């Protein structure tokens, strides 16, 4: 069906170009995002027309991605945008539920290649009860097929269908499964939040936090705190303290600090947080990072780094950059140590980083002649010690370092 919208959108989607090259795929992905932009701006367009154009764009896109190097994810992100737009237009256009269900199943189980889904929870209002019942029948048929009974997408479809039908018992049963994985508890929380069961969502997010100490429980903690900030800010500080005590790291300390400063209660936690970070396995690193980046207390971070024998090069680099602003002489030895550490390994990249650091060090000492002379003598010695590394000599020359 020709239309001005189709004429504007579809040429940006369809192509016969070879997209096996990464750069070509990225360029075409950018075009696809431009097409999605046009559809987003088509609010005043007949929704039936917009729905049809978006469907055709998705159908073409699913074929294109199968022959493209989308390692950057640009094409995939564009397709995801198109799918969300399609659900929005379906709500406004109210197409026949049977036709919509058939297309959704095709996207999820046939054309999507296992990468994309048409989410029934997004289409719930467009489908209505009869449409959702038809969708369930389709999924039941697929699940009855021997080679699809354990299919990930079958399980996903049933879970999203429970969300679409706002069936709380089914949402919990299907998402929590056997409770053996922390991520499933967070999945349950997210599904409950979707349907407006905020207190239940907070409860299951907390269960994910308490599940263990691994990565998934930490992810559940982030979600729990985000959800509390949105739904129950009165409980947020207490939760942030709980999470920090469970994982005493700089990142959780930073989150607690931000919340407590807002509430004017940080003084309650200063000593505890510093002691816990110092005693943790990553003690020197975490306590210095937190003091430097969150508290912005450069002198104390500098003292702690020395008292605790900090060995993390990246943290020293940040600390030197902050401390040299007030005392450029004091950082000379650390800068020299960082250069010496860099030159323990041969290679152009190491030489370039060392040369940049030395050039910067000399620039900070322009007003300190005696210190600059000492550094220049040391650079000359450095050149002599590494005289058998011609590439080092070249990089030092390019940086304007003394011989």
LOTIVO-522893 format. One line per 3 residues: number of its first residue (from 1); their letters; for each residue x negated, y negated, z of C-alpha. Coordinates in Angstrom, 2 decimals. Layout:
residues N
NUM> a> X,Y,Z; ...
***
This chain:
residues 403
1> xxx> 0.00,0.00,0.00; -1.79,-3.16,-1.19; -1.84,-6.09,1.21
4> xxx> -4.00,-9.08,2.00; -5.06,-7.48,5.28; -6.02,-4.22,3.60
7> xxx> -7.93,-6.09,0.90; -9.90,-7.93,3.60; -10.54,-5.01,5.97
10> xxx> -10.95,-1.80,4.00; -13.85,-2.89,1.72; -15.82,-3.57,4.89
13> xxx> -15.21,0.00,6.02; -15.48,2.10,2.89; -18.78,2.68,1.18
16> xxx> -20.55,5.16,-1.08; -23.97,3.99,0.06; -26.54,6.40,1.47
19> xxx> -26.28,5.89,5.24; -28.83,8.51,6.23; -31.31,5.68,6.72
22> xxx> -31.05,4.14,10.17; -31.25,0.56,8.91; -28.54,1.13,6.30
25> xxx> -26.26,2.72,8.89; -26.78,-0.19,11.25; -26.00,-2.72,8.53
28> xxx> -22.81,-0.91,7.59; -21.85,-0.59,11.25; -22.08,-4.38,11.53
31> xxx> -19.66,-4.66,8.60; -17.28,-2.28,10.36; -17.32,-4.47,13.44
34> xxx> -16.48,-7.44,11.20; -13.49,-5.42,9.96; -12.43,-4.77,13.55
37> xxx> -12.71,-8.49,14.23; -10.30,-9.20,11.37; -7.82,-6.70,12.79
40> xxx> -8.12,-8.18,16.27; -7.29,-11.56,14.78; -4.25,-10.15,12.97
43> xxx> -1.92,-10.75,15.91; 0.63,-12.54,13.74; 0.56,-9.87,11.03
46> xxx> 3.45,-7.44,10.62; 2.47,-4.74,13.19; 3.55,-1.96,10.83
49> xxx> 1.16,-3.27,8.19; -1.63,-3.72,10.74; -1.05,-0.18,12.03
52> xxx> -1.27,1.26,8.53; -4.46,-0.63,7.68; -6.08,0.36,10.97
55> xxx> -5.17,4.02,10.44; -6.68,3.97,6.97; -9.79,2.27,8.33
58> xxx> -10.17,4.97,11.00; -9.64,7.81,8.53; -12.39,6.41,6.31
61> xxx> -14.68,5.67,9.25; -14.50,9.24,10.54; -15.74,10.49,7.18
64> xxx> -18.48,7.87,7.00; -19.99,8.63,10.39; -20.44,12.29,9.43
67> xxx> -23.02,11.26,6.83; -24.66,8.39,8.67; -27.63,8.06,11.02
70> xxx> -25.71,6.40,13.82; -28.42,6.86,16.43; -27.90,3.21,17.41
73> xxx> -24.21,3.87,18.04; -23.04,0.84,16.05; -20.68,2.78,13.79
76> xxx> -19.37,4.84,16.70; -18.61,1.71,18.72; -16.75,0.24,15.76
79> xxx> -14.64,3.39,15.47; -13.83,3.22,19.18; -12.67,-0.36,18.73
82> xxx> -10.48,0.68,15.80; -8.91,3.47,17.84; -8.01,1.05,20.63
85> xxx> -6.56,-1.40,18.12; -4.52,1.40,16.54; -2.96,2.23,19.91
88> xxx> -2.07,-1.42,20.44; -0.48,-1.74,17.00; 1.41,1.54,17.53
91> xxx> 2.99,0.09,20.67; 4.21,-2.92,18.67; 5.20,-1.10,15.49
94> xxx> 6.89,1.95,17.11; 6.21,4.39,14.21; 7.93,7.81,14.10
97> xxx> 6.57,9.76,17.06; 6.15,12.98,15.08; 3.93,11.32,12.48
100> xxx> 1.90,9.53,15.18; 1.36,12.73,17.18; 0.19,14.65,14.12
103> xxx> -2.33,11.95,13.34; -3.58,11.78,16.94; -4.13,15.54,17.03
106> xxx> -5.94,15.43,13.70; -8.30,12.72,14.95; -9.07,14.52,18.20
109> xxx> -9.35,18.11,16.99; -10.17,17.94,13.28; -11.44,14.69,11.81
112> xxx> -13.20,13.32,14.89; -15.91,15.94,14.79; -15.81,16.32,18.55
115> xxx> -16.92,12.68,19.00; -13.65,10.73,19.06; -10.23,11.09,20.63
118> xxx> -6.86,9.44,20.22; -5.95,8.95,23.87; -2.29,9.85,24.65
121> xxx> -2.42,7.59,27.72; -2.97,4.60,25.41; -0.10,5.72,23.18
124> xxx> 2.34,6.63,25.98; 4.72,3.71,25.43; 4.65,4.15,21.67
127> xxx> 5.35,7.88,21.91; 8.03,7.88,24.57; 9.11,11.06,26.35
130> xxx> 9.97,12.91,23.16; 6.64,12.05,21.56; 4.67,13.09,24.64
133> xxx> 6.59,16.38,24.70; 5.66,16.96,21.06; 2.03,16.15,21.88
136> xxx> 2.09,18.74,24.68; 3.51,21.35,22.29; 0.68,20.67,19.85
139> xxx> -1.94,21.01,22.59; -0.30,24.22,23.84; -0.57,25.65,20.35
142> xxx> -4.24,24.71,20.11; -4.96,26.07,23.60; -3.37,29.40,22.62
145> xxx> -5.94,29.81,19.86; -8.65,32.17,21.24; -11.61,30.09,20.10
148> xxx> -10.13,26.85,21.47; -8.81,27.98,24.89; -11.88,26.65,26.71
151> xxx> -12.40,23.72,24.36; -13.51,20.52,26.12; -11.02,18.50,24.12
154> xxx> -8.14,20.76,25.15; -8.90,20.10,28.80; -9.35,16.40,28.06
157> xxx> -6.00,16.25,26.24; -4.12,17.85,29.13; -5.77,15.48,31.62
160> xxx> -4.93,12.40,29.57; -1.40,13.70,29.03; -0.94,13.91,32.80
163> xxx> -2.06,10.27,33.01; 0.29,9.30,30.18; 3.21,10.94,32.02
166> xxx> 2.08,9.45,35.36; 2.32,12.88,37.00; 0.26,12.37,40.17
169> xxx> 0.11,16.04,41.20; -1.01,17.06,37.72; -3.51,14.22,37.52
172> xxx> -5.18,15.40,40.72; -5.05,19.11,39.89; -6.43,18.74,36.38
175> xxx> -9.09,16.16,37.17; -10.44,17.47,40.45; -10.59,21.04,39.10
178> xxx> -12.53,23.22,41.57; -14.14,20.26,43.36; -17.62,21.58,42.57
181> xxx> -18.84,18.43,40.81; -18.97,14.92,42.26; -18.19,13.42,38.85
184> xxx> -14.83,15.20,38.81; -13.85,13.41,42.01; -14.72,10.09,40.37
187> xxx> -12.77,11.15,37.26; -9.79,11.75,39.53; -10.18,8.33,41.09
190> xxx> -10.35,6.63,37.69; -7.23,8.44,36.47; -5.32,7.50,39.64
193> xxx> -6.43,3.90,39.30; -5.15,3.94,35.71; -1.62,4.76,36.90
196> xxx> -1.69,2.25,39.76; -2.31,4.65,42.67; -4.96,2.40,44.14
199> xxx> -5.24,3.87,47.65; -5.45,7.41,46.31; -8.06,6.26,43.82
202> xxx> -10.15,4.77,46.63; -9.82,7.99,48.62; -11.09,10.19,45.78
205> xxx> -13.89,7.78,44.95; -15.01,8.02,48.60; -14.87,11.80,48.35
208> xxx> -17.25,11.56,45.39; -19.62,9.49,47.52; -19.55,12.04,50.34
211> xxx> -19.96,15.01,48.00; -23.76,14.93,48.11; -26.82,12.78,47.58
214> xxx> -27.34,13.28,43.86; -26.94,11.00,40.88; -23.21,11.64,40.47
217> xxx> -22.49,10.71,44.08; -24.46,7.49,43.61; -22.40,6.75,40.52
220> xxx> -19.24,7.41,42.55; -20.54,4.96,45.15; -20.90,2.24,42.51
223> xxx> -17.36,2.90,41.34; -16.04,2.96,44.93; -17.59,-0.42,45.73
226> xxx> -16.38,-1.93,42.46; -12.88,-0.66,43.18; -12.93,-2.01,46.73
229> xxx> -14.08,-5.40,45.45; -11.08,-5.41,43.16; -8.43,-3.85,45.40
232> xxx> -9.54,-4.08,49.04; -12.23,-6.74,49.48; -11.56,-6.71,53.23
235> xxx> -13.14,-3.22,53.36; -16.02,-3.94,50.98; -18.70,-4.97,53.47
238> xxx> -18.15,-1.94,55.68; -18.38,0.32,52.64; -21.56,-1.36,51.41
241> xxx> -23.16,-0.75,54.82; -22.09,2.90,54.65; -23.58,3.36,51.18
244> xxx> -26.84,1.67,52.12; -27.24,3.90,55.16; -26.64,6.91,52.95
247> xxx> -29.18,5.73,50.34; -31.56,3.13,51.85; -32.97,1.73,48.62
250> xxx> -33.64,-1.76,47.31; -30.69,-1.64,44.89; -28.14,-0.76,47.58
253> xxx> -29.73,-3.28,49.95; -29.34,-5.94,47.26; -25.66,-5.14,46.93
256> xxx> -25.11,-5.29,50.69; -27.05,-8.54,50.88; -24.90,-10.19,48.20
259> xxx> -21.69,-9.16,49.95; -22.89,-10.11,53.44; -24.20,-13.51,52.34
262> xxx> -20.78,-14.24,50.84; -19.21,-13.29,54.17; -21.89,-15.19,56.15
265> xxx> -22.80,-11.98,58.03; -26.25,-11.16,56.65; -27.95,-11.83,60.00
268> xxx> -26.22,-8.70,61.32; -28.18,-6.49,58.94; -31.56,-8.16,58.38
271> xxx> -33.61,-6.07,60.81; -31.83,-2.79,60.02; -32.26,-3.16,56.27
274> xxx> -35.94,-4.11,56.48; -36.69,-1.23,58.86; -34.79,1.30,56.77
277> xxx> -36.48,0.25,53.53; -39.91,0.30,55.16; -39.30,3.81,56.53
280> xxx> -37.90,5.25,53.29; -40.03,7.45,50.98; -40.31,4.52,48.57
283> xxx> -40.91,2.16,51.49; -43.57,-0.28,50.25; -42.04,-0.54,46.80
286> xxx> -38.42,-0.96,47.88; -38.97,-3.31,50.79; -41.16,-5.60,48.67
289> xxx> -38.71,-5.57,45.74; -35.81,-6.39,48.04; -37.70,-9.14,49.88
292> xxx> -38.91,-10.68,46.63; -35.86,-10.38,44.39; -32.90,-10.44,46.77
295> xxx> -34.15,-12.47,49.72; -36.40,-14.57,47.42; -38.87,-14.74,50.29
298> xxx> -42.15,-14.75,48.39; -44.54,-15.26,51.35; -43.01,-12.38,53.31
301> xxx> -43.02,-10.13,50.24; -46.71,-10.97,49.73; -47.52,-10.12,53.34
304> xxx> -45.55,-6.87,53.24; -47.26,-5.81,50.02; -50.65,-6.10,51.72
307> xxx> -49.63,-4.72,55.10; -47.97,-1.66,53.54; -50.63,-1.09,50.87
310> xxx> -48.30,-1.46,47.91; -49.52,0.52,44.88; -46.73,-0.06,42.35
313> xxx> -48.25,-2.01,39.46; -44.96,-3.39,38.14; -44.00,-4.77,41.56
316> xxx> -47.43,-6.35,42.00; -47.00,-8.02,38.60; -43.70,-9.61,39.67
319> xxx> -45.15,-10.60,43.02; -48.25,-12.18,41.49; -46.10,-14.16,39.05
322> xxx> -44.13,-15.57,41.99; -47.01,-16.15,44.41; -49.45,-17.79,41.99
325> xxx> -47.15,-20.80,41.75; -48.13,-21.81,45.28; -51.56,-20.20,45.68
328> xxx> -53.29,-19.29,42.38; -56.57,-18.54,44.19; -54.97,-15.87,46.37
331> xxx> -53.82,-13.78,43.41; -57.21,-13.56,41.70; -58.24,-10.28,43.33
334> xxx> -54.88,-8.66,42.56; -55.06,-9.84,38.95; -58.54,-8.35,38.68
337> xxx> -57.32,-5.06,40.13; -54.48,-4.97,37.60; -56.91,-5.58,34.74
340> xxx> -59.28,-2.89,35.98; -56.38,-0.45,36.26; -55.26,-1.32,32.71
343> xxx> -58.72,-0.62,31.33; -58.94,2.80,32.89; -57.27,3.99,29.69
346> xxx> -58.63,3.25,26.23; -56.45,1.92,23.43; -55.42,-1.28,21.71
349> xxx> -52.24,-1.68,23.75; -54.19,-1.58,27.01; -56.77,-4.04,25.72
352> xxx> -54.12,-6.49,24.56; -52.33,-6.42,27.92; -55.60,-6.92,29.78
355> xxx> -56.56,-9.82,27.49; -53.17,-11.52,27.96; -53.45,-11.18,31.72
358> xxx> -56.96,-12.64,31.74; -55.97,-15.53,29.50; -53.07,-16.30,31.84
361> xxx> -55.31,-16.05,34.90; -57.80,-18.53,33.43; -54.96,-20.91,32.56
364> xxx> -53.74,-20.94,36.18; -57.25,-21.83,37.39; -57.81,-24.90,35.20
367> xxx> -57.86,-27.17,38.25; -60.07,-24.84,40.29; -63.50,-25.01,38.66
370> xxx> -65.37,-22.83,41.14; -62.79,-20.05,41.01; -62.64,-20.27,37.20
373> xxx> -66.44,-19.92,36.99; -66.32,-16.82,39.18; -63.60,-15.29,37.01
376> xxx> -65.53,-16.09,33.82; -68.64,-14.38,35.22; -66.50,-11.37,36.06
379> xxx> -65.05,-11.30,32.53; -68.59,-11.33,31.11; -69.44,-8.42,33.37
382> xxx> -66.28,-6.66,32.22; -67.35,-7.07,28.59; -70.77,-5.63,29.40
385> xxx> -69.32,-2.64,31.20; -67.12,-1.90,28.20; -69.56,-2.87,25.45
388> xxx> -68.90,0.43,23.67; -65.24,-0.50,23.11; -65.27,-2.75,20.02
391> xxx> -61.50,-3.12,19.95; -61.60,-4.45,23.52; -64.19,-7.02,22.49
394> xxx> -61.99,-8.06,19.55; -58.87,-8.51,21.72; -60.87,-10.49,24.29
397> xxx> -62.19,-12.73,21.49; -58.68,-13.29,20.15; -57.57,-14.34,23.64
400> xxx> -60.41,-16.88,23.80; -62.13,-15.17,26.72; -65.77,-15.99,27.50
403> x> -68.64,-13.72,26.54
***
